[in-house]
Amino acid sequence: MIASASTLLPVNPALGIALAVLLVAAAAVAALARLGHTRAIVTAGLRATVQLAAVAVVIRWALDSRLLLFAFIAVMFGVATWTAGRRITDNGTWWWAAVPIGGAAFPVVVLLVAIGVLPVKGIALIPVTGILIGGALTATVLAGRRALEELETRHGEVEAALSIGLLDREARLEIARTSAAGALIPALDQTRTVGLVTLPGAFIGMLLGGASPLLAGAVQLFVLIALLAVEAVAVAVVLELIARNKISRRSRGT
């Protein structure tokens, strides 16, 4: 018999205590190891609590209203753009993060809707779009940060490449490409090890909802392959933007 979600994770005071202990433990370890993210860990945990509580209420309305459905997706995209952009750079070029995230996630969503795989209903569109935007967000941040850090560290090599006749874009691509491509490693490892090391959320969620293991596996495979496509596009686009100096860490005034 398939266990119910409430059996797997009962929502009661004990769960709240466990979450609080885990959050404090994470912050304490970060502080003791001097990782520099103690406050960010606490803030992230508290924000997640408030945001998920709010989403649990709002998403009920979005499931029944086409307008609210698209508004909810727009909010997800806006938050992802802001988060990724500010992780990559602190100057006015941050908004370019919208291009790799939107350019990677939304064409896949449109394709899935067009071929009839994904219905335009909140119960399906919101989680799938959220997963794809989240994957694009992660890939954009990792590739963007790595590429810019590599260009800063190996600035002399960029200058040397320019001195032998390469264009600025070509020189920056040569230096940053390998480092940025490393952003695909988490998605690749997740796909390679699925079912052997981890049982991802979509798979477990469908099993708990009563779906057959075959259907749950098919849905999870779809999610993983779609994420590979989305993240590959996001990495390629953000790398191109950095090569063209659309996203940078230099002040526009200097």
C-alpha positions as CSV (number, residue, x, y, z in Angstrom):
1,M,0.0,0.0,0.0
2,I,1.3,3.5,-0.9
3,A,1.8,5.7,2.1
4,S,-0.1,9.0,2.3
5,A,1.8,12.3,2.5
6,S,0.5,12.9,6.0
7,T,1.9,9.6,7.1
8,L,5.3,10.4,5.6
9,L,5.5,13.9,7.1
10,P,2.8,14.8,9.6
11,V,2.3,18.5,10.0
12,N,2.3,19.0,13.8
13,P,4.3,20.9,16.5
14,A,7.0,18.2,16.3
15,L,7.7,19.1,12.7
16,G,8.1,22.8,13.6
17,I,10.5,21.9,16.3
18,A,12.6,19.7,14.0
19,L,12.7,22.4,11.4
20,A,13.8,25.0,13.9
21,V,16.6,22.7,15.3
22,L,17.9,21.9,11.8
23,L,17.9,25.6,10.8
24,V,19.8,26.6,14.0
25,A,22.2,23.7,13.4
26,A,22.9,24.8,9.9
27,A,23.6,28.4,11.0
28,A,25.8,27.2,13.9
29,V,27.9,25.0,11.7
30,A,28.3,27.9,9.2
31,A,29.4,30.2,12.1
32,L,31.8,27.7,13.6
33,A,33.4,26.9,10.3
34,R,33.5,30.7,9.4
35,L,31.7,30.0,6.1
36,G,30.3,33.6,6.1
37,H,26.6,32.7,5.5
38,T,25.3,32.3,9.0
39,R,22.8,35.2,8.7
40,A,21.8,34.2,5.2
41,I,21.0,30.7,6.3
42,V,18.6,31.9,9.0
43,T,17.1,34.5,6.7
44,A,16.6,32.0,3.9
45,G,14.9,29.5,6.3
46,L,12.5,32.2,7.6
47,R,11.8,33.5,4.1
48,A,11.0,30.0,2.9
49,T,8.6,29.5,5.7
50,V,6.7,32.7,5.1
51,Q,6.8,32.4,1.3
52,L,5.5,28.8,1.2
53,A,2.7,29.7,3.6
54,A,1.7,32.5,1.3
55,V,2.0,30.4,-1.8
56,A,-0.2,27.7,-0.2
57,V,-3.0,30.3,0.1
58,V,-2.5,32.1,-3.2
59,I,-2.0,29.0,-5.3
60,R,-5.6,27.9,-4.6
61,W,-6.9,31.0,-6.3
62,A,-4.4,30.6,-9.2
63,L,-5.7,27.1,-9.9
64,D,-9.1,28.5,-10.7
65,S,-8.2,31.7,-12.6
66,R,-6.3,31.9,-15.8
67,L,-5.4,35.6,-15.1
68,L,-4.0,34.7,-11.6
69,L,-2.2,31.7,-13.1
70,F,-0.2,33.8,-15.5
71,A,0.3,36.5,-12.9
72,F,1.7,33.9,-10.5
73,I,4.1,32.6,-13.2
74,A,5.2,36.2,-14.0
75,V,6.0,36.7,-10.3
76,M,8.1,33.5,-10.3
77,F,10.0,34.8,-13.3
78,G,10.5,38.2,-11.8
79,V,11.9,36.8,-8.6
80,A,14.1,34.4,-10.4
81,T,15.5,37.2,-12.6
82,W,16.2,39.4,-9.5
83,T,17.8,36.6,-7.6
84,A,20.0,35.4,-10.4
85,G,21.0,38.9,-11.5
86,R,22.0,40.1,-8.0
87,R,23.9,36.9,-7.4
88,I,26.0,37.4,-10.5
89,T,26.6,41.2,-10.3
90,D,25.8,44.2,-8.2
91,N,25.7,46.8,-11.0
92,G,23.0,47.8,-13.4
93,T,23.6,44.8,-15.8
94,W,21.8,42.4,-13.4
95,W,18.5,42.6,-15.4
96,W,20.1,40.8,-18.3
97,A,19.6,37.6,-16.2
98,A,16.0,37.7,-17.5
99,V,17.3,36.6,-20.9
100,P,18.9,33.2,-20.1
101,I,16.1,32.4,-17.6
102,G,13.2,33.3,-19.8
103,G,14.9,32.2,-23.1
104,A,15.6,28.8,-21.6
105,A,12.4,28.0,-19.6
106,F,9.5,29.6,-21.6
107,P,10.2,28.0,-25.0
108,V,10.1,24.6,-23.4
109,V,6.8,25.4,-21.6
110,V,5.3,26.7,-24.8
111,L,6.4,23.6,-26.7
112,L,5.0,21.3,-24.1
113,V,1.7,23.2,-24.2
114,A,1.6,23.2,-28.0
115,I,2.1,19.5,-28.4
116,G,-0.5,18.8,-25.7
117,V,1.8,17.3,-23.1
118,L,1.2,20.1,-20.6
119,P,-2.3,21.4,-20.0
120,V,-2.9,25.1,-19.4
121,K,-4.1,24.4,-15.9
122,G,-2.6,25.7,-12.6
123,I,-2.3,22.2,-11.2
124,A,0.1,21.2,-14.0
125,L,1.5,24.5,-15.4
126,I,2.6,26.1,-12.1
127,P,4.8,23.2,-10.8
128,V,6.3,22.4,-14.2
129,T,7.1,26.0,-15.0
130,G,8.4,26.6,-11.6
131,I,10.8,23.6,-11.9
132,L,12.1,24.8,-15.3
133,I,12.5,28.4,-14.1
134,G,14.3,27.1,-11.0
135,G,16.7,25.1,-13.1
136,A,17.4,28.0,-15.4
137,L,18.0,30.2,-12.3
138,T,20.5,27.8,-10.9
139,A,22.4,27.3,-14.2
140,T,22.4,31.1,-14.9
141,V,23.9,31.9,-11.5
142,L,26.5,29.2,-11.5
143,A,27.6,29.9,-15.1
144,G,27.5,33.6,-14.7
145,R,29.5,33.7,-11.5
146,R,32.1,31.2,-12.7
147,A,32.5,33.0,-16.1
148,L,33.0,36.4,-14.5
149,E,35.4,35.1,-11.8
150,E,37.4,33.3,-14.5
151,L,37.6,36.5,-16.6
152,E,38.8,38.5,-13.5
153,T,41.4,35.9,-12.5
154,R,42.7,35.4,-16.0
155,H,42.5,39.0,-17.2
156,G,46.0,38.9,-18.5
157,E,45.2,36.0,-20.8
158,V,42.2,37.9,-22.2
159,E,44.6,40.8,-23.0
160,A,47.1,38.4,-24.6
161,A,44.3,36.9,-26.8
162,L,43.4,40.4,-27.9
163,S,47.0,41.2,-28.7
164,I,47.2,38.4,-31.2
165,G,44.1,39.6,-33.1
166,L,41.1,37.9,-31.4
167,L,38.0,40.0,-31.1
168,D,36.9,40.9,-27.5
169,R,34.0,38.5,-27.6
170,E,36.1,35.6,-28.9
171,A,38.8,36.2,-26.3
172,R,36.4,36.3,-23.5
173,L,34.6,33.2,-24.7
174,E,37.9,31.2,-24.9
175,I,38.7,32.0,-21.3
176,A,35.3,31.7,-19.8
177,R,33.6,28.8,-21.7
178,T,35.1,25.9,-19.8
179,S,34.4,27.4,-16.4
180,A,30.8,28.3,-17.3
181,A,30.1,24.9,-18.7
182,G,30.8,23.4,-15.3
183,A,27.4,24.8,-14.2
184,L,25.9,21.8,-16.0
185,I,27.6,19.3,-13.8
186,P,24.9,19.2,-11.0
187,A,22.1,18.6,-13.5
188,L,24.2,15.9,-15.3
189,D,25.0,14.1,-12.0
190,Q,21.4,14.3,-10.9
191,T,20.2,12.7,-14.2
192,R,22.9,10.1,-14.2
193,T,22.3,8.9,-10.6
194,V,18.5,9.2,-10.5
195,G,17.0,6.0,-9.0
196,L,20.4,4.8,-7.8
197,V,21.4,7.5,-5.4
198,T,18.3,9.7,-5.1
199,L,14.6,9.5,-5.7
200,P,13.6,13.0,-6.7
201,G,10.6,15.0,-5.5
202,A,8.4,14.6,-8.6
203,F,8.7,10.8,-8.4
204,I,8.0,10.6,-4.7
205,G,5.2,13.1,-4.9
206,M,3.4,11.1,-7.6
207,L,3.8,7.9,-5.7
208,L,2.3,9.5,-2.6
209,G,-0.6,10.8,-4.7
210,G,-1.4,7.3,-5.8
211,A,0.2,7.1,-9.3
212,S,1.8,3.9,-10.5
213,P,5.6,3.6,-10.3
214,L,5.7,3.5,-14.1
215,L,3.8,6.8,-14.5
216,A,5.9,8.4,-11.7
217,G,9.1,7.3,-13.4
218,A,8.0,8.7,-16.8
219,V,7.1,12.1,-15.3
220,Q,10.4,12.3,-13.4
221,L,12.3,11.4,-16.6
222,F,10.5,14.1,-18.4
223,V,11.4,16.6,-15.7
224,L,15.1,15.6,-15.8
225,I,15.4,15.7,-19.5
226,A,13.6,19.0,-19.8
227,L,15.9,20.5,-17.1
228,L,19.0,19.4,-19.0
229,A,17.7,21.2,-22.1
230,V,16.7,24.3,-20.1
231,E,20.0,24.5,-18.2
232,A,22.1,24.0,-21.3
233,V,20.4,26.9,-23.0
234,A,20.7,29.1,-19.9
235,V,24.4,28.4,-19.7
236,A,25.0,29.1,-23.4
237,V,23.0,32.3,-23.3
238,V,24.5,33.8,-20.1
239,L,28.0,32.9,-21.4
240,E,27.2,34.8,-24.6
241,L,26.0,37.8,-22.7
242,I,29.1,37.9,-20.6
243,A,31.3,37.5,-23.7
244,R,29.5,40.5,-25.2
245,N,29.9,42.5,-22.0
246,K,26.2,42.8,-21.4
247,I,26.6,41.3,-18.0
248,S,29.7,42.5,-16.2
249,R,31.0,43.5,-12.8
250,R,32.5,46.8,-13.8
251,S,30.6,49.9,-13.0
252,R,28.9,51.4,-16.1
253,G,30.3,54.7,-15.1
254,T,34.0,53.6,-15.3
